[in-house]
Amino acid sequence: MSAMSPEAMREMRKIAGGSDDPVSTMSRRWDALHETANRLAQMAHLSPGRHLPTTDAFSEMLDHATGWQREVAAQGIDDIDAMMQPGMAALTTLVQRGQDATAPALALWCEFHHARDAVLSAVRPYPA
């Protein structure tokens, strides 16, 4: 998790995203994370996963989410991105050196899926 306040993170996301629509920005980032996860799955010798729910379904969940749910989802996406970027860089370095990256790729893939499930749990609608 970030040591920054939610207000500071919100401002950073607004500046970085360049969009006034936080749902659209989060949906694009969600889709990009899944593209990275598909490359990761290949490194782990797994078939690329279907990201369920789809980007459209994720956007719809965000549309119906409360403010705190969107904040948690945005922070979760930030955290996943912070985990995936250096992880993929390290795995790419291993592959370039001719080393087997299967085990660390599988570990990162599992971490991605656990983190993704946490984000989805945060934005799922609560029963009335």
N, CA, C and O atoms as a GROMACS GRO file, in nm:
protein
  512
    1MET      N    1   0.083  -0.118   0.000
    1MET     CA    2   0.000   0.000   0.000
    1MET      C    3   0.087   0.125   0.000
    1MET      O    4   0.204   0.119   0.038
    2SER      N    5   0.032   0.233  -0.041
    2SER     CA    6   0.106   0.358  -0.051
    2SER      C    7   0.104   0.433   0.081
    2SER      O    8   0.009   0.424   0.159
    3ALA      N    9   0.212   0.507   0.106
    3ALA     CA   10   0.219   0.590   0.224
    3ALA      C   11   0.154   0.725   0.200
    3ALA      O   12   0.141   0.806   0.292
    4MET      N   13   0.112   0.750   0.076
    4MET     CA   14   0.049   0.878   0.042
    4MET      C   15  -0.097   0.878   0.086
    4MET      O   16  -0.161   0.774   0.096
    5SER      N   17  -0.146   0.996   0.113
    5SER     CA   18  -0.286   1.009   0.152
    5SER      C   19  -0.375   0.983   0.031
    5SER      O   20  -0.331   0.998  -0.083
    6PRO      N   21  -0.500   0.944   0.055
    6PRO     CA   22  -0.591   0.922  -0.059
    6PRO      C   23  -0.608   1.046  -0.146
    6PRO      O   24  -0.621   1.036  -0.268
    7GLU      N   25  -0.608   1.164  -0.084
    7GLU     CA   26  -0.622   1.287  -0.161
    7GLU      C   27  -0.503   1.308  -0.255
    7GLU      O   28  -0.520   1.346  -0.371
    8ALA      N   29  -0.381   1.282  -0.204
    8ALA     CA   30  -0.262   1.297  -0.286
    8ALA      C   31  -0.262   1.196  -0.401
    8ALA      O   32  -0.225   1.228  -0.513
    9MET      N   33  -0.304   1.072  -0.371
    9MET     CA   34  -0.310   0.969  -0.476
    9MET      C   35  -0.413   1.008  -0.582
    9MET      O   36  -0.389   0.989  -0.701
   10ARG      N   37  -0.527   1.063  -0.539
   10ARG     CA   38  -0.630   1.105  -0.633
   10ARG      C   39  -0.576   1.210  -0.728
   10ARG      O   40  -0.600   1.204  -0.849
   11GLU      N   41  -0.502   1.308  -0.674
   11GLU     CA   42  -0.444   1.413  -0.756
   11GLU      C   43  -0.342   1.357  -0.854
   11GLU      O   44  -0.340   1.395  -0.971
   12MET      N   45  -0.258   1.265  -0.806
   12MET     CA   46  -0.159   1.203  -0.894
   12MET      C   47  -0.226   1.126  -1.008
   12MET      O   48  -0.183   1.135  -1.123
   13ARG      N   49  -0.331   1.052  -0.975
   13ARG     CA   50  -0.401   0.976  -1.078
   13ARG      C   51  -0.466   1.070  -1.179
   13ARG      O   52  -0.468   1.040  -1.298
   14LYS      N   53  -0.520   1.182  -1.132
   14LYS     CA   54  -0.583   1.277  -1.222
   14LYS      C   55  -0.480   1.335  -1.318
   14LYS      O   56  -0.507   1.348  -1.438
   15ILE      N   57  -0.362   1.370  -1.266
   15ILE     CA   58  -0.256   1.426  -1.349
   15ILE      C   59  -0.203   1.321  -1.446
   15ILE      O   60  -0.187   1.348  -1.565
   16ALA      N   61  -0.176   1.200  -1.396
   16ALA     CA   62  -0.119   1.094  -1.479
   16ALA      C   63  -0.218   1.043  -1.582
   16ALA      O   64  -0.181   1.013  -1.696
   17GLY      N   65  -0.344   1.033  -1.543
   17GLY     CA   66  -0.445   0.977  -1.632
   17GLY      C   67  -0.484   1.070  -1.744
   17GLY      O   68  -0.520   1.024  -1.853
   18GLY      N   69  -0.480   1.199  -1.720
   18GLY     CA   70  -0.517   1.295  -1.822
   18GLY      C   71  -0.663   1.288  -1.859
   18GLY      O   72  -0.704   1.344  -1.961
   19SER      N   73  -0.742   1.222  -1.779
   19SER     CA   74  -0.884   1.206  -1.810
   19SER      C   75  -0.966   1.248  -1.689
   19SER      O   76  -0.928   1.224  -1.574
   20ASP      N   77  -1.079   1.311  -1.716
   20ASP     CA   78  -1.168   1.350  -1.607
   20ASP      C   79  -1.255   1.234  -1.564
   20ASP      O   80  -1.320   1.241  -1.460
   21ASP      N   81  -1.257   1.128  -1.642
   21ASP     CA   82  -1.341   1.013  -1.614
   21ASP      C   83  -1.259   0.904  -1.546
   21ASP      O   84  -1.187   0.830  -1.613
   22PRO      N   85  -1.269   0.895  -1.413
   22PRO     CA   86  -1.187   0.796  -1.342
   22PRO      C   87  -1.222   0.652  -1.380
   22PRO      O   88  -1.135   0.565  -1.379
   23VAL      N   89  -1.346   0.625  -1.414
   23VAL     CA   90  -1.387   0.489  -1.453
   23VAL      C   91  -1.316   0.450  -1.583
   23VAL      O   92  -1.265   0.339  -1.594
   24SER      N   93  -1.313   0.539  -1.679
   24SER     CA   94  -1.247   0.512  -1.806
   24SER      C   95  -1.097   0.490  -1.785
   24SER      O   96  -1.039   0.399  -1.844
   25THR      N   97  -1.037   0.573  -1.703
   25THR     CA   98  -0.894   0.560  -1.676
   25THR      C   99  -0.863   0.428  -1.607
   25THR      O  100  -0.770   0.358  -1.646
   26MET      N  101  -0.942   0.393  -1.506
   26MET     CA  102  -0.919   0.266  -1.436
   26MET      C  103  -0.943   0.147  -1.528
   26MET      O  104  -0.871   0.048  -1.520
   27SER      N  105  -1.042   0.157  -1.614
   27SER     CA  106  -1.070   0.047  -1.707
   27SER      C  107  -0.955   0.027  -1.805
   27SER      O  108  -0.919  -0.087  -1.835
   28ARG      N  109  -0.898   0.136  -1.854
   28ARG     CA  110  -0.783   0.124  -1.945
   28ARG      C  111  -0.664   0.062  -1.872
   28ARG      O  112  -0.594  -0.024  -1.927
   29ARG      N  113  -0.641   0.104  -1.750
   29ARG     CA  114  -0.530   0.048  -1.672
   29ARG      C  115  -0.554  -0.098  -1.641
   29ARG      O  116  -0.460  -0.179  -1.643
   30TRP      N  117  -0.678  -0.134  -1.611
   30TRP     CA  118  -0.716  -0.273  -1.583
   30TRP      C  119  -0.685  -0.360  -1.704
   30TRP      O  120  -0.628  -0.469  -1.692
   31ASP      N  121  -0.724  -0.312  -1.821
   31ASP     CA  122  -0.698  -0.386  -1.944
   31ASP      C  123  -0.548  -0.400  -1.971
   31ASP      O  124  -0.502  -0.506  -2.012
   32ALA      N  125  -0.473  -0.293  -1.949
   32ALA     CA  126  -0.327  -0.297  -1.969
   32ALA      C  127  -0.262  -0.396  -1.873
   32ALA      O  128  -0.170  -0.468  -1.912
   33LEU      N  129  -0.308  -0.401  -1.749
   33LEU     CA  130  -0.254  -0.497  -1.654
   33LEU      C  131  -0.278  -0.640  -1.700
   33LEU      O  132  -0.192  -0.727  -1.682
   34HIS      N  133  -0.394  -0.665  -1.759
   34HIS     CA  134  -0.424  -0.799  -1.806
   34HIS      C  135  -0.342  -0.836  -1.930
   34HIS      O  136  -0.308  -0.953  -1.950
   35GLU      N  137  -0.310  -0.738  -2.012
   35GLU     CA  138  -0.220  -0.765  -2.125
   35GLU      C  139  -0.083  -0.806  -2.073
   35GLU      O  140  -0.021  -0.899  -2.124
   36THR      N  141  -0.036  -0.735  -1.970
   36THR     CA  142   0.092  -0.770  -1.908
   36THR      C  143   0.084  -0.909  -1.845
   36THR      O  144   0.178  -0.988  -1.856
   37ALA      N  145  -0.028  -0.938  -1.780
   37ALA     CA  146  -0.046  -1.069  -1.717
   37ALA      C  147  -0.047  -1.181  -1.820
   37ALA      O  148   0.000  -1.291  -1.791
   38ASN      N  149  -0.098  -1.155  -1.939
   38ASN     CA  150  -0.094  -1.256  -2.045
   38ASN      C  151   0.049  -1.284  -2.090
   38ASN      O  152   0.085  -1.399  -2.116
   39ARG      N  153   0.132  -1.179  -2.099
   39ARG     CA  154   0.274  -1.200  -2.130
   39ARG      C  155   0.342  -1.277  -2.017
   39ARG      O  156   0.426  -1.364  -2.042
   40LEU      N  157   0.304  -1.245  -1.894
   40LEU     CA  158   0.358  -1.314  -1.778
   40LEU      C  159   0.320  -1.462  -1.780
   40LEU      O  160   0.402  -1.548  -1.749
   41ALA      N  161   0.197  -1.491  -1.816
   41ALA     CA  162   0.151  -1.630  -1.824
   41ALA      C  163   0.234  -1.709  -1.925
   41ALA      O  164   0.267  -1.826  -1.902
   42GLN      N  165   0.269  -1.646  -2.035
   42GLN     CA  166   0.354  -1.713  -2.134
   42GLN      C  167   0.491  -1.745  -2.075
   42GLN      O  168   0.546  -1.852  -2.100
   43MET      N  169   0.546  -1.651  -1.996
   43MET     CA  170   0.676  -1.674  -1.933
   43MET      C  171   0.668  -1.787  -1.831
   43MET      O  172   0.766  -1.858  -1.807
   44ALA      N  173   0.550  -1.804  -1.770
   44ALA     CA  174   0.530  -1.910  -1.671
   44ALA      C  175   0.487  -2.040  -1.738
   44ALA      O  176   0.459  -2.139  -1.669
   45HIS      N  177   0.480  -2.040  -1.870
   45HIS     CA  178   0.436  -2.157  -1.949
   45HIS      C  179   0.292  -2.196  -1.915
   45HIS      O  180   0.258  -2.314  -1.904
   46LEU      N  181   0.209  -2.094  -1.900
   46LEU     CA  182   0.066  -2.114  -1.878
   46LEU      C  183  -0.007  -2.057  -1.999
   46LEU      O  184   0.045  -1.970  -2.070
   47SER      N  185  -0.127  -2.106  -2.022
   47SER     CA  186  -0.204  -2.045  -2.129
   47SER      C  187  -0.254  -1.910  -2.078
   47SER      O  188  -0.291  -1.897  -1.961
   48PRO      N  189  -0.255  -1.809  -2.166
   48PRO     CA  190  -0.302  -1.678  -2.122
   48PRO      C  191  -0.444  -1.688  -2.067
   48PRO      O  192  -0.531  -1.752  -2.127
   49GLY      N  193  -0.465  -1.626  -1.954
   49GLY     CA  194  -0.596  -1.632  -1.890
   49GLY      C  195  -0.695  -1.539  -1.954
   49GLY      O  196  -0.660  -1.432  -2.005
   50ARG      N  197  -0.817  -1.580  -1.950
   50ARG     CA  198  -0.923  -1.489  -1.989
   50ARG      C  199  -0.951  -1.403  -1.868
   50ARG      O  200  -0.973  -1.454  -1.758
   51HIS      N  201  -0.948  -1.273  -1.888
   51HIS     CA  202  -0.972  -1.189  -1.772
   51HIS      C  203  -1.122  -1.165  -1.756
   51HIS      O  204  -1.183  -1.082  -1.822
   52LEU      N  205  -1.173  -1.242  -1.666
   52LEU     CA  206  -1.314  -1.230  -1.630
   52LEU      C  207  -1.321  -1.153  -1.500
   52LEU      O  208  -1.251  -1.191  -1.406
   53PRO      N  209  -1.395  -1.056  -1.487
   53PRO     CA  210  -1.485  -1.002  -1.588
   53PRO      C  211  -1.411  -0.924  -1.695
   53PRO      O  212  -1.296  -0.882  -1.676
   54THR      N  213  -1.477  -0.906  -1.805
   54THR     CA  214  -1.419  -0.830  -1.915
   54THR      C  215  -1.403  -0.685  -1.873
   54THR      O  216  -1.454  -0.642  -1.769
   55THR      N  217  -1.331  -0.609  -1.955
   55THR     CA  218  -1.312  -0.467  -1.926
   55THR      C  219  -1.447  -0.397  -1.918
   55THR      O  220  -1.466  -0.309  -1.833
   56ASP      N  221  -1.540  -0.435  -2.005
   56ASP     CA  222  -1.673  -0.373  -2.002
   56ASP      C  223  -1.745  -0.406  -1.872
   56ASP      O  224  -1.808  -0.318  -1.812
   57ALA      N  225  -1.736  -0.530  -1.827
   57ALA     CA  226  -1.800  -0.569  -1.702
   57ALA      C  227  -1.734  -0.497  -1.584
   57ALA      O  228  -1.803  -0.455  -1.491
   58PHE      N  229  -1.601  -0.484  -1.587
   58PHE     CA  230  -1.531  -0.413  -1.481
   58PHE      C  231  -1.574  -0.266  -1.479
   58PHE      O  232  -1.597  -0.210  -1.372
   59SER      N  233  -1.586  -0.205  -1.597
   59SER     CA  234  -1.633  -0.066  -1.606
   59SER      C  235  -1.773  -0.052  -1.548
   59SER      O  236  -1.803   0.046  -1.479
   60GLU      N  237  -1.857  -0.149  -1.577
   60GLU     CA  238  -1.994  -0.144  -1.526
   60GLU      C  239  -1.995  -0.155  -1.373
   60GLU      O  240  -2.070  -0.086  -1.305
   61MET      N  241  -1.910  -0.244  -1.320
   61MET     CA  242  -1.900  -0.254  -1.174
   61MET      C  243  -1.853  -0.123  -1.114
   61MET      O  244  -1.902  -0.081  -1.010
   62LEU      N  245  -1.756  -0.058  -1.180
   62LEU     CA  246  -1.708   0.072  -1.130
   62LEU      C  247  -1.816   0.178  -1.138
   62LEU      O  248  -1.826   0.263  -1.049
   63ASP      N  249  -1.897   0.174  -1.244
   63ASP     CA  250  -2.007   0.270  -1.257
   63ASP      C  251  -2.104   0.261  -1.140
   63ASP      O  252  -2.158   0.362  -1.096
   64HIS      N  253  -2.125   0.139  -1.091
   64HIS     CA  254  -2.221   0.119  -0.982
   64HIS      C  255  -2.155   0.120  -0.843
   64HIS      O  256  -2.223   0.108  -0.741
   65ALA      N  257  -2.023   0.133  -0.842
   65ALA     CA  258  -1.950   0.129  -0.714
   65ALA      C  259  -1.966   0.261  -0.640
   65ALA      O  260  -1.989   0.366  -0.699
   66THR      N  261  -1.952   0.251  -0.509
   66THR     CA  262  -1.953   0.372  -0.426
   66THR      C  263  -1.816   0.439  -0.435
   66THR      O  264  -1.721   0.382  -0.491
   67GLY      N  265  -1.806   0.557  -0.380
   67GLY     CA  266  -1.680   0.630  -0.382
   67GLY      C  267  -1.566   0.555  -0.316
   67GLY      O  268  -1.455   0.550  -0.368
   68TRP      N  269  -1.594   0.496  -0.200
   68TRP     CA  270  -1.487   0.425  -0.130
   68TRP      C  271  -1.444   0.301  -0.208
   68TRP      O  272  -1.327   0.263  -0.206
   69GLN      N  273  -1.539   0.237  -0.277
   69GLN     CA  274  -1.503   0.119  -0.356
   69GLN      C  275  -1.411   0.158  -0.472
   69GLN      O  276  -1.315   0.087  -0.502
   70ARG      N  277  -1.440   0.271  -0.535
   70ARG     CA  278  -1.354   0.318  -0.643
   70ARG      C  279  -1.215   0.354  -0.591
   70ARG      O  280  -1.115   0.327  -0.657
   71GLU      N  281  -1.210   0.414  -0.474
   71GLU     CA  282  -1.080   0.449  -0.413
   71GLU      C  283  -0.998   0.323  -0.386
   71GLU      O  284  -0.878   0.318  -0.416
   72VAL      N  285  -1.062   0.221  -0.330
   72VAL     CA  286  -0.992   0.095  -0.302
   72VAL      C  287  -0.947   0.030  -0.433
   72VAL      O  288  -0.836  -0.021  -0.441
   73ALA      N  289  -1.033   0.032  -0.535
   73ALA     CA  290  -0.997  -0.026  -0.664
   73ALA      C  291  -0.880   0.048  -0.727
   73ALA      O  292  -0.787  -0.014  -0.778
   74ALA      N  293  -0.884   0.180  -0.722
   74ALA     CA  294  -0.774   0.259  -0.780
   74ALA      C  295  -0.643   0.230  -0.708
   74ALA      O  296  -0.539   0.215  -0.771
   75GLN      N  297  -0.649   0.222  -0.574
   75GLN     CA  298  -0.528   0.190  -0.498
   75GLN      C  299  -0.479   0.049  -0.532
   75GLN      O  300  -0.359   0.026  -0.544
   76GLY      N  301  -0.572  -0.044  -0.546
   76GLY     CA  302  -0.536  -0.181  -0.582
   76GLY      C  303  -0.470  -0.189  -0.718
   76GLY      O  304  -0.373  -0.262  -0.736
   77ILE      N  305  -0.523  -0.114  -0.814
   77ILE     CA  306  -0.463  -0.112  -0.948
   77ILE      C  307  -0.324  -0.050  -0.941
   77ILE      O  308  -0.231  -0.100  -1.006
   78ASP      N  309  -0.308   0.056  -0.863
   78ASP     CA  310  -0.175   0.115  -0.844
   78ASP      C  311  -0.079   0.013  -0.785
   78ASP      O  312   0.035   0.001  -0.829
   79ASP      N  313  -0.125  -0.061  -0.686
   79ASP     CA  314  -0.040  -0.160  -0.620
   79ASP      C  315  -0.002  -0.274  -0.715
   79ASP      O  316   0.113  -0.319  -0.716
   80ILE      N  317  -0.098  -0.320  -0.795
   80ILE     CA  318  -0.068  -0.427  -0.890
   80ILE      C  319   0.034  -0.378  -0.992
   80ILE      O  320   0.128  -0.450  -1.025
   81ASP      N  321   0.015  -0.257  -1.040
   81ASP     CA  322   0.108  -0.200  -1.137
   81ASP      C  323   0.248  -0.188  -1.076
   81ASP      O  324   0.348  -0.216  -1.142
   82ALA      N  325   0.254  -0.145  -0.951
   82ALA     CA  326   0.383  -0.131  -0.882
   82ALA      C  327   0.451  -0.266  -0.863
   82ALA      O  328   0.574  -0.272  -0.856
   83MET      N  329   0.376  -0.371  -0.854
   83MET     CA  330   0.431  -0.506  -0.840
   83MET      C  331   0.473  -0.562  -0.977
   83MET      O  332   0.578  -0.624  -0.989
   84MET      N  333   0.391  -0.538  -1.078
   84MET     CA  334   0.415  -0.599  -1.208
   84MET      C  335   0.532  -0.537  -1.284
   84MET      O  336   0.608  -0.609  -1.349
   85GLN      N  337   0.547  -0.407  -1.277
   85GLN     CA  338   0.652  -0.343  -1.356
   85GLN      C  339   0.792  -0.393  -1.321
   85GLN      O  340   0.863  -0.438  -1.410
   86PRO      N  341   0.833  -0.388  -1.195
   86PRO     CA  342   0.968  -0.439  -1.165
   86PRO      C  343   0.977  -0.591  -1.181
   86PRO      O  344   1.082  -0.643  -1.217
   87GLY      N  345   0.868  -0.661  -1.154
   87GLY     CA  346   0.867  -0.806  -1.170
   87GLY      C  347   0.890  -0.846  -1.315
   87GLY      O  348   0.969  -0.935  -1.344
   88MET      N  349   0.820  -0.780  -1.405
   88MET     CA  350   0.837  -0.811  -1.547
   88MET      C  351   0.976  -0.772  -1.596
   88MET      O  352   1.035  -0.841  -1.679
   89ALA      N  353   1.029  -0.662  -1.545
   89ALA     CA  354   1.165  -0.621  -1.583
   89ALA      C  355   1.266  -0.726  -1.538
   89ALA      O  356   1.357  -0.761  -1.613
   90ALA      N  357   1.249  -0.776  -1.416
   90ALA     CA  358   1.341  -0.879  -1.365
   90ALA      C  359   1.329  -1.008  -1.446
   90ALA      O  360   1.430  -1.070  -1.479
   91LEU      N  361   1.207  -1.047  -1.478
   91LEU     CA  362   1.187  -1.168  -1.557
   91LEU      C  363   1.245  -1.154  -1.697
   91LEU      O  364   1.304  -1.248  -1.751
   92THR      N  365   1.227  -1.038  -1.756
   92THR     CA  366   1.283  -1.014  -1.888
   92THR      C  367   1.436  -1.024  -1.885
   92THR      O  368   1.497  -1.078  -1.977
   93THR      N  369   1.496  -0.973  -1.778
   93THR     CA  370   1.641  -0.984  -1.763
   93THR      C  371   1.684  -1.129  -1.754
   93THR      O  372   1.783  -1.169  -1.815
   94LEU      N  373   1.610  -1.209  -1.676
   94LEU     CA  374   1.642  -1.352  -1.667
   94LEU      C  375   1.637  -1.420  -1.803
   94LEU      O  376   1.727  -1.496  -1.840
   95VAL      N  377   1.531  -1.391  -1.878
   95VAL     CA  378   1.514  -1.452  -2.010
   95VAL      C  379   1.628  -1.409  -2.103
   95VAL      O  380   1.682  -1.491  -2.177
   96GLN      N  381   1.663  -1.281  -2.098
   96GLN     CA  382   1.771  -1.232  -2.184
   96GLN      C  383   1.905  -1.297  -2.150
   96GLN      O  384   1.991  -1.312  -2.237
   97ARG      N  385   1.922  -1.336  -2.026
   97ARG     CA  386   2.045  -1.403  -1.983
   97ARG      C  387   2.042  -1.553  -2.013
   97ARG      O  388   2.140  -1.624  -1.989
   98GLY      N  389   1.930  -1.600  -2.066
   98GLY     CA  390   1.918  -1.740  -2.100
   98GLY      C  391   1.882  -1.828  -1.981
   98GLY      O  392   1.896  -1.951  -1.988
   99GLN      N  393   1.836  -1.767  -1.873
   99GLN     CA  394   1.798  -1.844  -1.755
   99GLN      C  395   1.650  -1.878  -1.759
   99GLN      O  396   1.570  -1.812  -1.825
  100ASP      N  397   1.616  -1.982  -1.686
  100ASP     CA  398   1.476  -2.026  -1.679
  100ASP      C  399   1.399  -1.934  -1.584
  100ASP      O  400   1.432  -1.924  -1.466
  101ALA      N  401   1.297  -1.868  -1.637
  101ALA     CA  402   1.217  -1.775  -1.557
  101ALA      C  403   1.082  -1.834  -1.519
  101ALA      O  404   0.995  -1.762  -1.470
  102THR      N  405   1.063  -1.962  -1.540
  102THR     CA  406   0.932  -2.024  -1.517
  102THR      C  407   0.885  -2.010  -1.373
  102THR      O  408   0.773  -1.964  -1.349
  103ALA      N  409   0.967  -2.050  -1.278
  103ALA     CA  410   0.923  -2.048  -1.137
  103ALA      C  411   0.895  -1.906  -1.087
  103ALA      O  412   0.789  -1.884  -1.027
  104PRO      N  413   0.984  -1.809  -1.109
  104PRO     CA  414   0.950  -1.674  -1.062
  104PRO      C  415   0.832  -1.614  -1.138
  104PRO      O  416   0.755  -1.537  -1.081
  105ALA      N  417   0.817  -1.649  -1.266
  105ALA     CA  418   0.702  -1.599  -1.342
  105ALA      C  419   0.572  -1.656  -1.286
  105ALA      O  420   0.472  -1.585  -1.276
  106LEU      N  421   0.575  -1.782  -1.249
  106LEU     CA  422   0.456  -1.843  -1.190
  106LEU      C  423   0.421  -1.778  -1.056
  106LEU      O  424   0.304  -1.756  -1.025
  107ALA      N  425   0.524  -1.749  -0.977
  107ALA     CA  426   0.500  -1.683  -0.848
  107ALA      C  427   0.437  -1.545  -0.868
  107ALA      O  428   0.343  -1.509  -0.798
  108LEU      N  429   0.490  -1.468  -0.963
  108LEU     CA  430   0.434  -1.335  -0.989
  108LEU      C  431   0.294  -1.346  -1.046
  108LEU      O  432   0.207  -1.265  -1.013
  109TRP      N  433   0.271  -1.445  -1.130
  109TRP     CA  434   0.138  -1.465  -1.189
  109TRP      C  435   0.036  -1.493  -1.077
  109TRP      O  436  -0.075  -1.440  -1.080
  110CYS      N  437   0.074  -1.577  -0.981
  110CYS     CA  438  -0.015  -1.606  -0.868
  110CYS      C  439  -0.044  -1.481  -0.786
  110CYS      O  440  -0.157  -1.457  -0.746
  111GLU      N  441   0.060  -1.401  -0.761
  111GLU     CA  442   0.042  -1.276  -0.687
  111GLU      C  443  -0.052  -1.181  -0.762
  111GLU      O  444  -0.136  -1.116  -0.701
  112PHE      N  445  -0.035  -1.174  -0.894
  112PHE     CA  446  -0.123  -1.090  -0.974
  112PHE      C  447  -0.269  -1.134  -0.958
  112PHE      O  448  -0.357  -1.051  -0.938
  113HIS      N  449  -0.292  -1.264  -0.968
  113HIS     CA  450  -0.430  -1.312  -0.959
  113HIS      C  451  -0.491  -1.290  -0.821
  113HIS      O  452  -0.610  -1.260  -0.810
  114HIS      N  453  -0.413  -1.304  -0.717
  114HIS     CA  454  -0.465  -1.275  -0.582
  114HIS      C  455  -0.499  -1.127  -0.568
  114HIS      O  456  -0.603  -1.091  -0.512
  115ALA      N  457  -0.411  -1.042  -0.618
  115ALA     CA  458  -0.435  -0.897  -0.610
  115ALA      C  459  -0.555  -0.858  -0.696
  115ALA      O  460  -0.635  -0.773  -0.657
  116ARG      N  461  -0.566  -0.918  -0.815
  116ARG     CA  462  -0.679  -0.889  -0.903
  116ARG      C  463  -0.811  -0.930  -0.837
  116ARG      O  464  -0.909  -0.856  -0.844
  117ASP      N  465  -0.811  -1.046  -0.772
  117ASP     CA  466  -0.932  -1.090  -0.703
  117ASP      C  467  -0.970  -0.995  -0.590
  117ASP      O  468  -1.089  -0.973  -0.565
  118ALA      N  469  -0.870  -0.939  -0.523
  118ALA     CA  470  -0.898  -0.842  -0.417
  118ALA      C  471  -0.964  -0.717  -0.473
  118ALA      O  472  -1.057  -0.663  -0.413
  119VAL      N  473  -0.916  -0.669  -0.587
  119VAL     CA  474  -0.977  -0.551  -0.651
  119VAL      C  475  -1.120  -0.582  -0.691
  119VAL      O  476  -1.211  -0.503  -0.668
  120LEU      N  477  -1.140  -0.699  -0.752
  120LEU     CA  478  -1.276  -0.736  -0.792
  120LEU      C  479  -1.369  -0.747  -0.672
  120LEU      O  480  -1.485  -0.709  -0.680
  121SER      N  481  -1.318  -0.801  -0.562
  121SER     CA  482  -1.400  -0.812  -0.440
  121SER      C  483  -1.440  -0.674  -0.389
  121SER      O  484  -1.549  -0.656  -0.335
  122ALA      N  485  -1.352  -0.578  -0.407
  122ALA     CA  486  -1.381  -0.443  -0.357
  122ALA      C  487  -1.490  -0.374  -0.437
  122ALA      O  488  -1.565  -0.294  -0.381
  123VAL      N  489  -1.500  -0.402  -0.567
  123VAL     CA  490  -1.597  -0.330  -0.650
  123VAL      C  491  -1.724  -0.408  -0.678
  123VAL      O  492  -1.818  -0.355  -0.739
  124ARG      N  493  -1.729  -0.533  -0.634
  124ARG     CA  494  -1.854  -0.608  -0.656
  124ARG      C  495  -1.966  -0.542  -0.579
  124ARG      O  496  -1.947  -0.493  -0.468
  125PRO      N  497  -2.084  -0.542  -0.638
  125PRO     CA  498  -2.198  -0.483  -0.568
  125PRO      C  499  -2.235  -0.562  -0.443
  125PRO      O  500  -2.230  -0.686  -0.441
  126TYR      N  501  -2.270  -0.490  -0.342
  126TYR     CA  502  -2.318  -0.553  -0.219
  126TYR      C  503  -2.466  -0.580  -0.228
  126TYR      O  504  -2.540  -0.498  -0.283
  127PRO      N  505  -2.511  -0.694  -0.175
  127PRO     CA  506  -2.655  -0.719  -0.178
  127PRO      C  507  -2.729  -0.617  -0.092
  127PRO      O  508  -2.680  -0.574   0.012
  128ALA      N  509  -2.844  -0.581  -0.138
  128ALA     CA  510  -2.923  -0.480  -0.065
  128ALA      C  511  -2.981  -0.537   0.062
  128ALA      O  512  -3.050  -0.467   0.136
   0.00000   0.00000   0.00000
